[in-house]
Amino acid sequence: MATTATAQQSTTIGDLPLALICAKEDVTVIGYLARVNADGSAVYMTTTNIVVAVSAEGIVDNRAEGTCAGKSLDELRDSGQTRAFLE
């Protein structure tokens, strides 16, 4: 039986969320953490192969466009655009 403290912990790779929620125009996509590079940068992919790159500093690449572009992971967390999964 999990304790409350254990149940509230989330699974992350370092400080990376496991999913990003980004929108562009009338489409919302969820990118799942697909790769963490040796330098700490990461790649998120959707099921339709849309790629969202995050720098080692935690900034979403501007080429991503839409509501995630140019934002930090902290900004995305604050706006509810990240997800971590409970263990």
VENSUL-V176454 format. One record per pair of residues at least 6 apart in sequence whose C-alpha atoms are under 6 Angstrom apart, sorted by the first residue. I is the first residue (numbers start at 1). GAP is how many residues later the second one is. Records with the same first field share a line. If there is no record, write none. Layout:
# VENSUL-V176454
I = GAP + GAP
This chain:
# VENSUL-V176454
10 = 74 + 75 + 76
11 = 73 + 74
17 = 66 + 67
18 = 14 + 15 + 66
19 = 12 + 13 + 14 + 63 + 64
20 = 10 + 11 + 61 + 62
21 = 8 + 9 + 60
22 = 6 + 7 + 45 + 46
23 = 43 + 44
24 = 42
30 = 16
31 = 13 + 14 + 15
32 = 12 + 13
33 = 11
34 = 9 + 10
35 = 7 + 8
36 = 6
40 = 16
41 = 13 + 14 + 15
42 = 11 + 12
43 = 9 + 10
44 = 7 + 8
45 = 6
52 = 12
53 = 7 + 8
54 = 6 + 7
58 = 14 + 15
59 = 12 + 13
60 = 9 + 10 + 11
61 = 8 + 9
62 = 7 + 8
